[in-house]
Amino acid sequence: MKLLQSIREPEDLRRLAVDELPEVCRELREDIVKELSVNPGHLASSLGATEITVALHYVYNTPEDRIVWDVGHQAYGHKILTGRRALFCTNRKLGGLRPFPSPEESKYDTFACGHASNSISAALGMAVAARQMGDDRKVVAVIGDGAMSGGLAFEGLNNVSSSDNDMLIILNDNNMSIDRAVGGMQEYLLSLNTNETYNAMRFKVTRWLHRIGLLNDNRRRGLIRLTNAVKSAISHQQNVFEGMDIRYFGPFNGHDVKELVRILRQLKDMKGPKMLHLHTQKGHGYAPAEKDVTVWHAPGRFDAETGERVVKDTTGTPPRFQDVFGETLLELARQNGRIVGVTPAMPTGCSMNLMMKEMPERTFDVGIAEGHAVTFSGGMAKEGLLPFCNIYSAFAQRAFDNIIHDVALLRLNVVICLDRAGLVGEDGPTHHGAFDMAALRPIPHLTIASPMDEHELRRLMFTAQLPDKGPFVIRYPRGRGSLVDWRCPLEEIAVGKGRRLRDGSDVAVVSIGPIGKTVAQAIDEISHLSSLTSHLSVTHYDLRFLKPLDDDLLHEIGRKFKHVVTVEDGVLAGGMGAAVLEWMSAHGYSPVIRRLGLPDEFVEHGKVSELQAIVGIDKESILRAITEAIDENEDEKRRRKS
């Protein structure tokens, strides 16, 4: 690590000779592998972007020049080169480095990039702002890991072509998102090629035209169109980017750092928008990651020398919710020929790969395109199919309008399964499924449910595919459930009906989803506190459905209880607790309601258990809220008697 140890900021990198950069890349890659072997994170994407990272910070005057990363998985090397190597061991840990680039963490992080496809739009905004304010800074967008399939990327490209800017777009084309990338754009990028003779000639001509000033005035667009036409004639193909008046260069080898430096230096001062297309290999430089990039996207702990992953023995443990979803979807699809599966680039992450393997003609990976996934599902439902559209909760935020306009408005029977709902842990605020209940609750015609355990998930999935159920949302968390024996008969659950899990008379606790297991543990603990047993009487309700609400259950609570505690793993503003408050007010009840849930702020990264304690939905916080409600209820009883 001789060279890497000497680099504290990009200025130190720029003092090195170009011939030393391959060694910097080797050491940087080794450092990432070594650290992630003991502190798990996103490995393969950053390994694939190593040379791009080094070349960018070597050629551009960062942080004055702006590098906008798309998909934060690529940016570990960027973090290490920008003053955070000593802290990289804290990456993704509570209070440590954030999982993805964030302007709140470093001046070198120019924009948030936890999700995909936003780099071109953000970079264009920065480029236009620099021009408006008279700043002579360069702006580069680095888009990759399948993000070019996202609609926002093309909205940005469309505006880039019509705006006066000099930005550079680097397409880090590794033929991957997390699973293998799919779709027409990916096939286009794979086949895209340019004539080597033409490329060499174009570089020389471009430099000459720039030197004599012909690329710096209003004649630039005409010259670009002319060179585009010449290229099409030579290479016998039309380039979609150049068709949008964006200069296209490539594809080039994205792992030749010295060649990248040469190219970037030539492009740096060129006027007008430019696209540099680089072919890279996800996991490059580390053999195990090269062989199985999906597994090594985020492999967990492993032996850096041998590449052997540390896989926990899960025998006798409950399955992951995603696996229960995948197994149940396949089971239902075998019974119901109308069922199809849709996922935006996450077949392995949501376990739809199980159905994809057996029924490839009935499963659709649409790429990183959540809005399209929902509207595509709506189109299939309109013609009689029954789509199960699985999207991570945080990513579904990008499909909000599609859910309203293309599914709910038409009452289409689309089952939207929101994986990773609630707190997801180390991936932090860009990935927490915090807002789905509050965001979707006001939408007419939706049914919104959250299962408390694996049996409930299976029954809700069965219920959702029955005739005439309309648009149906099922939200469930990341990680393992609570039932080792998770298989159960597939039975219908009455829509809009909750259940009473425990009887009592003093305080009611209302929960929705798997957080109800934590509530049950807290109530069990209260029952063993001898100081409270003389007056302990707690009722626990599993609401099951956020929409429609169970009127009978809520009337029972309103008539019977003066103190109510609601517990949810979503935001309090507009969430389940707010729904209960609104219902009570509308029906003339006035219990004292304590609401536990996520606060009106973004929750940072850390272990789920740590974050639950911070926001107050861990067992101890729930225990405290219930005991306070019990004490207040007892005080009121004593006052009434006196």
Disulfide bonds with the S-S distance in Angstrom:
none
